[in-house]
Amino acid sequence: MIVSVSLTAVSGIALFFLMRHHYLRLGSAVTAALFGYALASTGLHTAIDHLIATIAAAAGSLH
């Protein structure tokens, strides 16, 4: 739990400085924040992890 809170804080600070120095626009930052929140709050990350693992396993079996 504490690691995820720390990573969230570091990500927020990084986004703040990227926006401040005009490397990132507000719309992109809000979209990234909402996407991260959606992944964390809905548990969708497990489905995405499973999809990536399935694709990796299928790609590995092609050899």
C-alpha positions as CSV (number, residue, x, y, z in Angstrom):
1,M,0.0,0.0,0.0
2,I,2.7,2.5,0.9
3,V,4.6,1.7,-2.3
4,S,1.6,2.5,-4.4
5,V,1.0,5.8,-2.5
6,S,4.7,6.7,-3.0
7,L,4.6,5.9,-6.7
8,T,1.4,8.0,-7.0
9,A,3.0,10.9,-5.3
10,V,6.2,10.7,-7.5
11,S,4.0,10.4,-10.6
12,G,2.0,13.5,-9.6
13,I,5.2,15.5,-9.0
14,A,6.6,14.4,-12.3
15,L,3.4,15.4,-14.2
16,F,3.4,18.8,-12.4
17,F,6.9,19.6,-13.5
18,L,6.3,18.4,-17.0
19,M,3.2,20.6,-17.2
20,R,5.1,23.6,-15.7
21,H,7.9,23.4,-18.3
22,H,5.4,23.0,-21.1
23,Y,6.5,19.5,-22.1
24,L,3.0,18.2,-21.4
25,R,-0.4,19.9,-21.9
26,L,-3.2,19.9,-19.4
27,G,-5.5,17.7,-21.5
28,S,-2.9,15.0,-21.8
29,A,-2.1,15.1,-18.1
30,V,-5.8,14.9,-17.2
31,T,-6.3,12.0,-19.6
32,A,-3.3,10.1,-18.1
33,A,-4.6,10.8,-14.5
34,L,-8.1,9.6,-15.3
35,F,-6.8,6.5,-17.1
36,G,-4.6,5.6,-14.1
37,Y,-7.5,6.2,-11.7
38,A,-9.8,4.0,-13.8
39,L,-7.2,1.2,-13.8
40,A,-6.7,1.4,-10.1
41,S,-10.3,1.8,-9.0
42,T,-12.0,-0.8,-11.2
43,G,-9.4,-3.6,-11.0
44,L,-9.1,-3.5,-14.8
45,H,-5.3,-3.9,-14.5
46,T,-5.6,-7.6,-13.8
47,A,-7.4,-8.1,-17.1
48,I,-4.8,-6.1,-18.9
49,D,-2.0,-8.1,-17.2
50,H,-3.7,-11.3,-18.3
51,L,-4.0,-10.1,-21.9
52,I,-0.4,-9.1,-22.1
53,A,0.7,-12.4,-20.6
54,T,-1.4,-14.3,-23.1
55,I,0.0,-12.3,-26.0
56,A,3.5,-12.9,-24.7
57,A,2.9,-16.6,-24.4
58,A,1.5,-16.8,-27.9
59,A,4.4,-14.9,-29.3
60,G,6.8,-17.2,-27.5
61,S,5.2,-20.3,-28.9
62,L,5.6,-19.1,-32.5
63,H,9.3,-20.0,-32.5
